[in-house]
Amino acid sequence: MFKMTGLFLTVMLPLVVTTAADADPKRWMNEGWAQTDFSKTSISFNEIVSGGPPKDGIPAIDNPRFKPVSEIDNLAGIEPVIGLEIGNEARAYPLRILIWHEIVNDNVGGVPVVITYCPLCNSAVVFDRRVGDKVLDFGTTGKLRKSDLVMYDRQTESWWQQFTGEAIVGDLLGADLNLVPARLEAFKDFKTRHPSGQVLVPNNPQMRRYGTNPYVGYDRASAPFLYQGEMPEGIEPMARVVVVKRKARKPVIVALAHLSRSGTITRDGVRLAWRAGQSSALDTREISGGRDVGTVEAVSDAPATRGTPLAYDVTFAFVAHAFHPEIPIVGK
């Protein structure tokens, strides 16, 4: 058990920072990565740390099961879900499941997608799984970079940064996954918007303690786990921020506390709105009892696309700074 700022995390994984000697591709090849081309990389291998579990030790969900919204009776209305709508299909992916699996490979509205969640970054992002003429399936490497999940694709065993969707090691080096707009929202809001929607349920309800948070107190920590980079100035590293991600344009980053006080903010062609009523997945043992962090909506405010949903993430300030140090955090 690990102590942080007087709070205890219940997660029992052997979280061990990788040393320079451990950051050796030859060693990794003997750990199940013989197919990964480590000669192709855009990062320093010293940035990679072990999160504890081995390759696929945190198992991705490859054959997701769903039930209609009307049949879900064990999910509190305030609990967080990733709401995804493509074409005529709408699906909700509860964080009570994703916190234990981190990746779901799915097809929604005819589009192959990967739904991802990194608990240490509170980063919930959806990507299109198509790269060129390949449809990729993703799993967990057991590695972290800048405290963020490093994924891999099973077709080439290239490594991918979850927060950015960029291939950082291997044959697909430099490729970018296309973002798919989704909402991190309260289940009651998804249910209201999509009364005929589908909700992800565990393939094996006994596999994990679904509904509980293995990172109790992480929300209230003063510093992140397994992060050795520079901290942001003028804002607590674990404060939530909204990062609106736009292809070929700089992201817009806004402090969640500032947005919640304002209600709505318009900046650089982006309109953000906040309302109360969503629990944090990383606070109390029972996710349904987590503190209210509210729900964000991000849409375009540009004349030609006004009202169009935008891809966004509600993450921690240290994460936004680690990957976008040049972008100021509005309202910090």
DONU-846303 format. One record per atom (N, C-alpha, C, O): x, y, z. Coordinates in steps of 0.05 Angstrom, whole numbers, plus 5000, padded with zeros to 4 digits. Example, Ala and Ser with C-alpha at 12.3 -4.5 7.8 and 13.67 -1.06 7.14 Angstrom:
526448865156/524649105156/526449345156/528549345169/525749555142/527349795143/525850015157/526850235161/
END
This chain:
501749765000/500050005000/501850255000/503850255014/501050454985/502650684981/501450934994/499050984990/503051085009/501951315023/502651565007/504851594997/500551745004/500951994990/499552215006/497152205009/501052405015/499952645028/497852575049/495752705051/498452365065/496652285086/494252115077/492652035094/494052065051/491951895041/493051635031/495351625023/491451425033/492451165025/490951075000/488451094998/492450964981/491150844957/490750554963/492550424975/488550444955/488050154960/489249984938/489449744941/490150104916/491249944894/493749804905/495449924917/494049544899/496249384909/498249314887/499949144892/498049434864/499849364842/502649454850/502949664863/504749304842/507449384849/508449604831/509849564812/507649854838/508350084822/511350154827/512050254848/512950094807/515850134810/516950304788/516450244764/518350514794/519450694774/521750544760/523550434773/521750554734/523850424718/526450584721/526450824719/528650444725/531250574725/532350584697/531250454679/534550734693/535750744667/536650474657/536450414633/537550304675/538350034667/536049864658/536249694640/533549914670/531249764662/530149854635/528849694621/530550104628/529550214603/531250124580/532550284566/531249864575/532949734555/531249564537/530049364546/531049634511/529449484493/530149184492/528449014488/532649114496/533448834496/532048684519/531248454515/531848814542/530448694564/527448664558/526248464564/526348874546/523548874540/522848654520/520748524521/524648604501/524248394481/523848124494/522447954484/525248084517/524947834532/522447824549/521847624562/521048054550/518548074566/516048064548/513948144556/516447964524/514147934506/513948134484/511848154470/516148284479/516048494458/518048434436/519248624425/518348184429/520248114408/519348214381/521048254363/516748274377/515848364351/515848664348/515348774326/516548804369/516549104369/519249194358/521349114368/519149374338/521649484327/522549734343/521549954338/524249684363/525149894381/527150084368/527950284380/528050024343/529850214330/528350454319/529550654312/525650434319/523950654310/522550774334/520750664345/523451014342/522251144365/522551444364/524451544352/520651584376/520751874377/521251974405/521152214410/521751794423/522151864451/524751754462/525951584450/525451844486/527651724501/526451484517/524451524531/527751254515/526751024530/526851064560/525450934575/528451254569/528551314598/525951444608/525451464632/524251534589/521651644597/519551424604/517451484616/520151184596/518350954600/518750844628/521050784635/516550814643/516750684669/514750454670/512850444655/515250274688/513450044692/511150124710/511650244731/508750054702/506450104719/505949874738/504149884755/507549654735/507249424752/506349174736/507848984735/503949184725/502948944710/504548904684/505749094673/504748654675/506148594650/504348654626/502148764630/505348594603/503748624578/501048484582/500948254589/498948634577/496148534579/495448454607/493448314612/497048534627/496448474655/493848614663/492348524680/493448844651/490848984653/489348914627/490049024606/487448734628/486348624603/484348804589/482348894601/484948864564/483049014548/480548854543/480648604544/478348984537/475848844530/475648834500/475449044486/475548594489/475548554460/472848474449/472248524425/471248364466/468548274457/466548394476/465348254493/466148654475/464448794495/461548704493/460348654472/460348684517/457448614520/455948864529/456949034544/453548884519/451849124526/449049034534/448048824526/447849204550/445049174556/443649444551/444849654552/441049434545/439549684541/439549854567/439549744589/439450114563/439250294586/437150214606/437450224630/434850124595/432550054612/433049814630/431649784650/435049654624/435649414640/437849464660/438549274675/439049704661/441249754679/440149854706/438850064707/440549694727/439549774753/441649794775/440949834798/444149764767/446349774787/448250004783/450450014794/447450194766/449150424760/447750684770/445650754760/449050814789/447851064800/447751274778/449451284761/445751444780/445351654760/447751844758/448251944736/449151884780/451352074781/453951954771/455952104767/454051694767/456551554760/457551644732/455851684714/460151664728/461251754703/461351534682/462051304687/460551604657/460651424635/461851584611/461551824610/463051444593/463851564567/461551514548/460951284540/460151724540/457851704522/458751744494/460051954487/458151554476/459051564449/456651524430/455151334433/456451694410/454251674391/455451694363/456751894356/455051494347/455951484319/453651384302/452751164307/452851544283/450551464266/448151424284/447351614299/446851194282/444451144297/444950984323/443050904336/447450944329/448150794353/449250974375/450851154370/448350924400/449251064423/450050864445/448450694452/452450884455/453350704476/454750854498/455951064495/454350744522/455650854546/457650654557/457050414559/459950754565/462050584576/462750684604/464150884607/461650554624/462050644652/464950634661/466350434655/465850844675/468550844685/468850624707/471150544712/466750534719/466950324739/467950064726/469049894740/467750044699/468949814685/471649894673/473549744675/471750124660/474250214647/476550254667/478850224659/475950314692/478150354711/479650094716/481950104725/478449864710/479649604713/480749494687/482349304687/479949604664/480749484638/482149684620/483849604604/481549944622/482950164609/482450184579/482650394567/481849954565/481449954536/479049784529/478749564539/477349884511/475249724499/475449754469/475349974458/475849524455/475849524426/472949464417/471849264424/471749644401/468949624394/468449714366/470249824353/466049684357/465049784331/462449924337/460549794347/462250184330/459850334336/459050484310/460650624298/456550444302/455550574278/457250514253/457550674235/458350264253/460050184230/462850284231/464450234212/463650414253/466350524256/467850364277/466950344300/470250254270/471850114291/473150324309/474550504300/472550304335/473550504354/474950364377/474450134383/476550524391/477750424416/477150634437/477750874434/475850544459/475150724481/477250684502/477750454511/478550894511/480850874529/480451044554/479151254553/481550944576/481551104601/484051044617/484650814623/485551254623/487951224640/487351334667/487051584670/487051174688/486351274714/488351464726/487551664739/490951424722/492951594734/492951874722/493952064733/491651904698/491452164685/488552254684/487952484675/486652084692/483752134689/483252214660/481552394655/484552084641/484352144613/482451944599/483151714597/480152044589/478251874576/477951974547/476852184542/479051814528/479151894500/478251664482/478951434487/476851734461/475951534441/477351594414/477551824406/478251374402/479651404376/478451214355/477251014362/478751294330/478251114308/480550924305/482851004306/480050664303/482150454303/483350414275/485050244272/482550564255/483550524228/485950704223/485950944228/488150574213/490550714205/491250614177/492050384174/490950784157/491450694130/489450474123/487050514126/490450254113/488650024106/488449824128/487349604124/489449894152/489449704175/487249784195/486750024199/485949584206/484249624230/485649504253/486149264254/486349664273/488049574295/486449494319/484249604324/487549314334/486349234360/488449314381/490849274377/487549424404/489449524423/489349374450/487349264458/491749374462/492049254489/493849434506/494749634496/494249354531/495849504549/498749394551/499049154552/500649574550/503449484552/504349424580/506249274585/502949544600/503949544627/505949764633/507049774655/506449934613/508350154615/506850414616/504550444608/508350614627/507250884628/509351074617/511751024618/508451304607/510151524600/508851774608/506551834601/510251934624/509052174636/506552114652/504652264652/506651884665/504451774681/502051684665/499951624676/502251684638/500051624621/500351344609/502551254603/498151214605/498050944594/499450934566/498951104549/501150734563/502250664537/500850424527/501050204539/499450444504/497950234492/499750094471/501950194464/498849874460/500149754437/498049644418/495849564427/498649634393/496849504374/497749224369/500149174367/495949034366/496648754364/497548684336/498648464331/497048854316/497848794289/500848834284/502048674271/501949054295/504849104291/506349114317/508849134317/504949114340/506049144366/507649404369/509549424385/506749604355/507649874359/506549984386/504349894394/507950174398/506950284424/505750554418/506650704401/503550614432/502050864428/501551014454/501050894475/501651274452/501051444475/498051484477/496851594459/496851404499/493951424502/492951714501/490951764488/494351894514/493352174516/493252304488/491452474483/495152244471/495352384445/494452204422/493852314401/494451944425/493751764403/495951744382/495451684359/498451794390/500651784372/502351534376/502851464399/503251414354/505051184356/507851294363/508951454348/509051204385/511551304395/513851104391/516251184394/513250854386/515250654382/514250444362/511850374363/515950354344/515250134327/514650194298/515150424289/513650004283/513250034254/511450264247/511750384225/509550324264/507650534257/508450804270/506750984273/510950834276/511951074288/510951324274/511151344250/509851514289/508951764278/506151774269/505051984263/504851534267/502051524259/500351644281/501051624305/498151764274/496251884293/493551754290/492551734267/492351674312/489551584311/487751824310/488152034324/485651814295/483652024293/481852024318/480851814326/481552254330/479752284353/476852264345/476052344323/475252144362/472352134358/471052284381/471452204405/469452484376/468152634398/466452454415/464852294405/466752484441/465152324461/464852504485/466152714488/463052424503/462552584527/463252414552/462552184554/464652534571/464952424597/462652544613/462752784620/460652384619/458152494630/456952314651/457852084654/455052414666/453652254686/451752064671/450652124650/451451824683/449751624670/446951724666/445651674645/445851884685/443151984682/442852164658/440752174645/445052314651/444952484627/444952324602/443452384583/446652114601/446651944578/443851814574/442851794552/442751724596/440151584595/437951774585/436151694570/438052024593/436152224584/436452274554/434452294539/438952304545/439452364517/438852124499/438052154476/439351884510/439151644493/437651424508/438851234517/435051454511/433451254526/433450974514/432750784527/434250954488/434550694475/437450614472/438050424458/439250754486/442050694484/442850434497/441250304511/445350354492/446450104503/448650174523/450050384520/449050014543/450950054564/452849814567/451849594569/455449874567/457349654571/456949524598/456649664619/457049254598/456849104623/459248904624/460248834602/460048824647/462348634649/461748374635/459548264637/463748264621/463547994610/463347794632/461847594630/464847844654/464847674677/464547854702/466547974711/462147884713/461748074735/463548014760/463948184777/464547764762/466147684785/469147734780/470747694799/469947824757/472747854750/474048074766/476348044775/472648294770/473748524785/471648624804/469248554802/472348804822/470448924840/469349174827/469749404835/467749124806/466649344790/464849524808/463249424824/465149774804/463749974820/465450094842/464750294854/467749964848/469650074867/472050194853/472650134830/473250374868/475550524858/478150414871/478450454895/479950294856/482450194868/484450414874/486650354885/483850654867/485650884872/484451074892/484451324887/483550974914/482151144934/483851374942/486251334950/482751614941/484151854950/485951984929/487152194935/486151864905/487951984885/487152264878/488852434872/484552314878/483552584872/484652794891/484953034884/485152714916/485952904936/489052904941/489953034959/490452764925/493452754927/494553024919/493353164903/496853094929/498153344922/500053314898/500853514886/500653064891/502453014868/501752754854/500652574868/502252724829/501652484814/503552254820/505752294829/502652014814/504351774814/506151754790/505351834768/508551654793/510251574771/510551794750/510551744726/510852034759/511252264741/513752414750/513952494774/515652444732/518152564739/518652834723/520852944724/516552924710/516853164694/516353424709/516053424733/516453644694/516053904705/513053944713/511253854698/512654074736/509854124744/508954394733/510654574728/506354424728/505354684718/505554894740/505454834764/505755144731/505855374750/503155494753/501655514733/502455584777/500055734781/497555574784/495355684786/497855304785/495555134788/496554874801/498754784795/494954754818/495654494830/495954284809/494254274791/497954104811/498353914790/495953714786/495553614764/494453674808/492253484807/489553624802/487453494803/489653884797/487154024790/486253934763/487853894745/483653904760/482553824734/482554054714/482054284721/483153984689/483054184667/481554044644/481553804641/480354214627/479054114603/480954164579/481854394575/481553954564/483353984541/481653924516/480853694512/481154124500/479654084475/481754024453/483454194447/481453784441/483453694422/482453724393/480253624387/483953874377/483053924349/485353854330/487653934334/484653704309/486653624290/487753864275/486254034266/490453884274/491854094260/491554364272/492154564260/490454374297/490154634311/491054594339/490954374350/491954804352/492854794379/490454734397/488254834393/490854574418/488654524437/487954764453/489554954456/485554774463/484654974482/484554834510/483354624513/485854954530/485954834556/484855034577/485755264578/482854944592/481555114611/481354974638/480654744639/482055114660/481755004687/478854944692/477055114688/478254704702/475454624707/474154804728/471854874726/475754884749/474555054769/473655324758/471655424765/475255424739/474555674726/471955644709/470255814710/471855414694/469455364678/466955324696/464855424689/467255184718/464955134735/463955394748/461555424752/465755584753/464855844764/463456014742/461556164748/464455984718/463356144696/460856024684/459056174674/460655764684/458355634672/458855574642/458655344633/459455784627/460155744599/462555924592/462856144604/464255834574/466555984565/466855944535/466555714525/467356154520/467956144492/470756244487/471456464495/472356074473/475056154468/476156014443/475855774439/477256174425/478556074401/476855874386/477755664378/474355944381/472555774366/471455544381/470255364368/471755534407/470755314424/468855424445/469355624458/466555294448/464755364470/464555134490/463954914482/465255194515/465155004536/462855074555/462455304561/461454864565/459354904585/459754694607/460754474602/459054764632/459354594655/456754584670/455354794673/456054354681/453854334699/454454114720/455953934715/453354144744/453853964766/452453694761/450653674744/453353484776/451853234775/453352994765/452052794757/456052994766/457552754759/459652704780/461152884788/459852454789/461752384810/464552324799/464752234776/466552384815/469252304807/469652004810/468651894830/471051884792/471651604793/474051544811/474651314817/475551754819/478151714833/478151834861/480351904871/475851854874/475651974900/475251754921/477151664934/472751684926/472051494947/472151204937/472451154913/471951014956/472050734948/469850664929/470250524909/467350754936/465150704918/464950944898/464651174907/465150884873/465151094853/462651264854/462751504850/460451134861/457851284862/457851494884/456251674884/459751474904/459951664926/462051874922/462552034940/463351874899/465452074894/464452354893/462052404888/466252544898/465352824899/464452914871/465252794851/462653104871/461453204846/463453384832/464253594841/464353294808/466153454792/464753564767/465953714752/462253494763/460653604742/461253484715/463153324711/459753574695/459953474668/460553714649/459453924652/462353664630/463153864610/461953794583/461853564575/461153994569/460353964541/462154154524/462454384531/463254054502/464954204485/463954204457/463653984445/463354434446/462354454418/463754674403/464954854416/463654664377/464854874361/463255134362/460755124363/464655354363/463355614362/464055764336/463355994332/465355614318/466055734292/463455754275/461855574276/463155964259/460656004245/459855764227/457455694227/461755644213/461055434195/460355174209/458955004197/461255134234/460854874247/459654914275/459754734291/458355144280/457355204307/455554984317/453654894304/456154894342/454554694355/455454404350/454454224363/457454374333/458454104328/460154004352/461854154361/459653764362/461253664384/464153644378/464953574355/465853704397/468753694394/469853484413/468753424434/472053364405/473453174423/474853324445/476153534441/474453234470/475753364493/476453164514/475552934513/477953254533/478753084555/478653244581/479353484581/477853124603/477953254629/480053104645/479552894656/482453224646/484753094657/485953264679/484653454687/488353194688/489653344709/491553554696/492453514674/492053764711/493653984701/496553894694/497653984675/497653704710/500353614704/500453474677/502553484663/498353334670/498253184644/498153384621/499653364602/496453584623/496253784602/498953924598/499753984576/500253984621/502854124619/504953934608/506654024592/504853684615/506953494605/506853464575/508953444562/504453464563/504253414535/503853674518/504353674494/503053884532/502654144518/503854374535/502354554543/506454364541/507654564558/507454844547/507655044562/507154874521/507055134508/504255264509/503955504503/502255114517/499555214516/498755314544/498855154563/497955564547/497155664573/494455544582/492755484566/494255504608/491755404620/490055644627/490755794645/487755674614/485955894618/484755874646/483655664653/484856094661/483456104687/484855964710/483655914731/487455914707/488855774728/489555964751/490755884771/
END
